[in-house]
């Protein structure tokens, strides 16, 4: 939950926006369903710290140019506006 889920949410949300951009559609809601959700013992304290934080508004993703293929999109095409992250919480990879 502490490492994989946030990465998956960001990755698949970006992919959703990229597909919408290429097809000229507006992205809808991203719904993430969990199966076998679990928290590793070494993530309990960092996650408690995270839960104490006040949520901040979501940033906005903008594209600098129109493209015809998702393969044409580069990092230089993306602008993330209003991203105000909290301080990093260290979590070790559970093996």
N, C-alpha and C positions, 0 to 999 in steps of 0.2 A: 504494500500500500504506500509506503513512504517514498520509494524511488520510482518504481515502474509505472504506477497509475498516473502521477503527474506528467511523466514523459509521454505516455500513451495519449493522454487527453490533449496535450499540446500538439503532438505529431498528427493525430487523426483530425484534429480541428484545422490544422494548417492544410492538410490534404483536402478536406472538405472545401475550404476557401479557394484552393487552387483549382479544383475541378469546377466550382461555380464560376470562377473568373474566366476560365477557358471556354466554358459553354455559354457565358453571358447570362447566367442565372444568379439569383440571390441565394447565398447559403442559408439553410434552415437551421434547425436546432441540432446540436450534437448531443446524442444520448449515449452514455457509456454504461454498459451493463456488466456487472462483476459476477464471476463464478469462482468458487473456492477462494473467496477473499480472506486474507490472513495478514497478521502483523507479526513480524519477527521480533523476538525478545529485545534485541539490541536497537530496535526502532521505537520502543514504547516511550521512552523519555523525550526523544526529539519530536515525536508526534504530539505528545502532551503540550510541548512548547508551541508547536504550530497551531494547535487548537485554541490557544490563548490569544492569538493574533486577530486583529480587526481586519475583516476582508476589505480589499480595495477594489475599485472599479476595474472591469476588464479593459485591456488595451484594445485599440482598433488596428486591424491589419489593412494596409493599403498597397495597391500595386502601382508601380510607376509607369507601366506600359501595358498595352494589349498584346496578347500572344495568341497563336493558333493551336499550340500544342503545350501540354503540361511539361514536356521535355525542354521547352524553350525557357522556362522560368529559372532565373538564377537568384542568388541571395541579394544581388544588387537591385533586383526588381521589387523587393519587399521593404516596406516601411512599417514599423511598429510604433504607433503613436499612443502616448499616455501610459506607457509601461512603467509602473512604479513598484518594483519588487521590494519585499521585506529583506532583511539581512538573511544571509545563507544560514541554514541549519545543517550541520554536518551529520550525515548518516552513512554508516559503513555498509558496503555491499554484503548481504548475508549469503553465505555459501552453504 
